[in-house]
Amino acid sequence: MTRAPATPAGPGRPRASRARQRQRLIDACISALHVHGPSNTTVEKVVTIARMSPGIVRFYFDSKAAMLVASLEYLAAEFEEQLLGPVGALRATPVPALERLVEIYLGAEIASARKVSVWYSFWGEASSRQEYYDICGQRDARFELLVRELIQRLIEDTGSVQLDADAIALGLIGVLEMLWQGYAFQTESTIDRAQARRRCMAYLRSVFPAQFPAAGGAPDADDLPPGAYANARLHEAERTALFAGSWQFVGLERELAARGDYLTLDVPGARALVVRGPAGLRAFQNACPHRPHALLAARCGRVDEITCTHHALAYDLAGRATHGAAPALSPLELAAVGGLLFVRAATGRPGAQPPAPAVAFHAATLALVAAAPPAVLEVDADWKLVVEQWLDRPGAVAATAAGAEFEGEAQARVAAGWSAARYLALGSPEEPAQPLQSIVLPNQHFELRSGCLQVVLVLPLAPGRCRLYLFDYRVGHEERALRARTYLAARLARLRLAADLALAASIQQGLDSVGAGPSPADRLPAPLAEFRHIIAGLIPGARRHPGDPP
Ligand code: FES
């Protein structure tokens, strides 16, 4: 994992940095385990994925065995934090608790193909390793206890005393296990989580039909009504629930090589200014604390200090006012992931990890430069219609809404010896260049092809209307033929984007005039169904149930 800290040194930084490095090794270890299993995972394979030196492993772990155990403990702690805790807190209301349990157990956060396969590989070796047996066994025992308790309470609440709580709980756990086993042999792009949830809820419905009716409770209809694509109330709800505090791409670390180099970009919740100061990169609101106008109007440049031209206040590159007692610039959170820079408004509360799109692995190996300033486009289509087209392509893999799940497929490919060259092969008869796409929900698309990185951010502008930022980065080839290929790759990406936008605008018109939904829920590819599921789950009233009017 190439996630790197980009905030400056300060009190507590060394400890935070060590924790991040350790976590980076654990993430890489999970990826190596996914590909090689516990027996064949080596320190060398882990550090290759983590892009760290072998010596650093010894700093954090006494042995390879200790690293594997730490990785398993991490997964167990995540299971506790993400599922057992939140669902246990709902135990007084067993119906919502069981719905939540199914939702989380089958969701991308804890049940990515990568993590599920690692759980099974540890179980496979548990008979010969007591630590594995203890950790896996404790997790399973706590889960079984919780499921049994919820079922027992539901039986009592409904007066269904003829039912056997143990047998029903065992049946539910069995259904969940079978679905997890299916995940373990798939890729993120082929896992159909909506279908898995429907199956699980169908089991519960077969036992408690009144408590889990088909059209209510569990989210088994992931279609959105046409009104969801041009509705003022939903527009505001999306901005609050999905965009506020989300990580947004702002540029490349390479663009800020020298002291005083800066980038600016207006993203949801943040008018971002990223600048290289004496202690490294910092991010601030690009707004004067006195009156909120943009301090730096250009997209990029180099400054010695940041000056408010209106009242001549100046700030140093650490954001402090250089004269008087004026307030400092408001900080933003900043993360550098494989050379890709992301910012988000500093909320003061713990939140999602920065996104880690698969392209970051490969973009980090290339000397990319901005081919042009970012283009800004406004489109008569809801932002979701643009994102849905990305998710409707074969092989689309989307990070979760929180952006916390590393794209395990890419890690697995790297671990298995795939190289950037394979993705970026400049075309051979045997193996034509394949584009590598990453989608960071809710709104960012990365495509790497033939030495060209295209990044698109789509932002809600108004109900049924969106704004796009288009970033175009390329490798500066010396050779003419390679330059031509890179130019053609960039042109191809632009042409496809133009086609996407024209189609989105046409669908929007169709929604307004014809009134039909964008596409029936039962024919959606899994990533698109998951996207609608996330939208519908975050925005009460957005979900359309069977039998609802179109
Ligand atoms: S507006 Fe910037 S210092 Fe007054």
Residues whose N, C-alpha, C, O or C-beta is under 5 A from the ligand:
A	BS01	FES	C288 H290 R291 C308 H310 H311 L313
